[in-house]
Amino acid sequence: MRIRRSVTRIFVLSILPAVTAAVVLYFGYYAVWGDRGYLALGDTRAKLTVAEVQLDRLTDERDRLQHRIALLKGGTPDPDLVEELARTQLMDGAPGQLAVPRDKQP
């Protein structure tokens, strides 16, 4: 009987540390190797850098387009811009004039 009580007592006393260790190991594993863990941090930073570069490129493109719109909206639109737009849209010139399309510049 004594042995049974001592074994039961040791078993009951070891349950809490075992459960605690299992919980710590579970969350520790996902903190390092999980989807949002420490090792995934490098990939996330790389994706953020790519997104920031794309945002900068799109912001520059937006600023360029807003400038062109401002040139057209004034009381008298910029004649050079109007001519450029007409030539690109119509691809037509005066008689005897040859229109050569250019590659769009980035």
C-alpha positions in Angstrom: 0.0 0.0 0.0 2.8 2.4 0.8 4.4 1.9 -2.5 1.1 2.5 -4.3 0.5 5.7 -2.4 4.0 6.9 -3.1 3.8 6.1 -6.8 0.4 7.8 -7.0 1.7 10.8 -5.2 4.7 11.1 -7.5 2.5 10.7 -10.5 0.0 13.4 -9.4 2.9 15.8 -8.5 4.5 15.3 -11.9 1.4 16.0 -13.9 1.5 19.8 -13.6 5.2 20.2 -14.6 4.6 17.8 -17.5 1.6 19.8 -18.8 3.5 23.1 -18.3 6.5 21.7 -20.2 4.3 20.6 -23.1 2.6 24.0 -23.3 6.0 25.8 -23.3 7.4 23.5 -26.0 4.3 23.9 -28.1 4.3 27.7 -28.1 8.1 27.8 -28.2 8.1 25.7 -31.4 5.6 28.0 -33.1 7.4 31.1 -31.9 10.5 30.0 -33.8 9.4 27.8 -36.7 5.7 28.8 -37.0 4.0 30.8 -39.8 4.6 34.0 -37.9 7.7 32.9 -36.0 11.2 34.2 -35.9 12.4 32.4 -39.0 9.5 33.8 -41.0 10.5 37.4 -40.0 13.1 37.5 -42.8 10.6 36.6 -45.5 8.2 39.1 -44.2 10.8 41.9 -44.2 11.8 41.0 -47.8 8.1 41.1 -48.9 7.8 44.5 -47.2 10.8 45.9 -49.0 9.4 44.8 -52.4 6.0 46.3 -51.5 7.7 49.6 -50.5 9.6 49.7 -53.8 6.3 49.1 -55.7 4.6 51.8 -53.7 7.4 54.3 -54.5 7.1 53.5 -58.2 3.3 53.9 -58.2 3.5 57.1 -56.3 6.0 58.5 -58.8 3.7 57.4 -61.7 0.7 59.1 -59.9 2.6 62.3 -59.5 3.6 62.3 -63.1 0.0 61.8 -64.2 -1.2 64.5 -61.9 1.3 66.9 -63.4 0.1 66.1 -66.9 -3.5 66.6 -65.8 -2.6 69.9 -64.2 -1.1 71.0 -67.5 -4.3 70.2 -69.4 -6.7 71.7 -66.8 -5.4 75.2 -66.8 -7.2 78.1 -68.5 -5.1 77.3 -71.6 -3.8 73.8 -71.9 -0.1 73.3 -72.7 0.1 73.2 -76.5 3.1 70.8 -76.5 1.2 68.3 -74.4 -1.9 68.7 -76.5 0.1 68.0 -79.6 1.8 65.0 -78.0 -1.5 63.5 -77.0 -3.0 64.1 -80.4 -0.1 62.5 -82.1 -0.1 59.4 -79.8 -3.9 59.0 -80.0 -4.4 59.6 -83.7 -1.0 58.5 -85.1 -1.8 60.9 -87.9 0.0 63.9 -89.1 0.0 66.4 -92.0 0.1 65.1 -95.6 3.5 63.8 -96.4 4.4 63.4 -92.7 5.4 60.0 -91.4 4.5 59.1 -87.8 7.0 56.7 -86.1 5.8 55.3 -82.8 8.3 55.4 -80.0 8.7 52.9 -77.1 7.1 54.3 -73.9 9.8 55.5 -71.5 9.5 54.2 -68.0 
